[in-house]
Amino acid sequence: MPPPDWLHQAIGVKTHHMIAGVAGGLVRGLVARGFSWPQRLTSAIVGAATAGYGTPAVMPLIRKWLDLWAYPTGDIEGSTGFALGLVGMTICDAAIRWARRWRDGPPPTLPPALSK
């Protein structure tokens, strides 16, 4: 019997999702040019948080998408966590920019042709 997931019990995220996110964040930090070590560490932390909380939310969508192609999914949670960790800083940056734009004015409206 595997040991209990202490992180899941403490804050509600699975340890293997966080580890995959840290790995993805580290890869992003090491591949990006001009990052300082504090920026690389921050990328790993944000990657872990994004993967930890995002993997359970994204997995049903990925499984449905792969089922459309009759692709055997197996256990792809680790790969999904790594990918979310890799793009975690980009996701968070986009969310912050969107929130600032919304704070400073009303959200943009759809063009008339798309709103029908």
KAKAHU-V102670 format. One line per field, one symbol per residue. ss: DSSP state (h for helix, s for strand, l for the rest). A space follows every 10 residues. Layout:
ss = ???
This chain:
ss = lllllhhhhh hlllhhhhhh hhhhhhhhhh hlllllhhhh hhhhhhhhhh hhhhhhhhhh hhhhhhhhll llllllhhhh hhhhhhhhhh hhhhhhhhhh hhhhllllll llllll
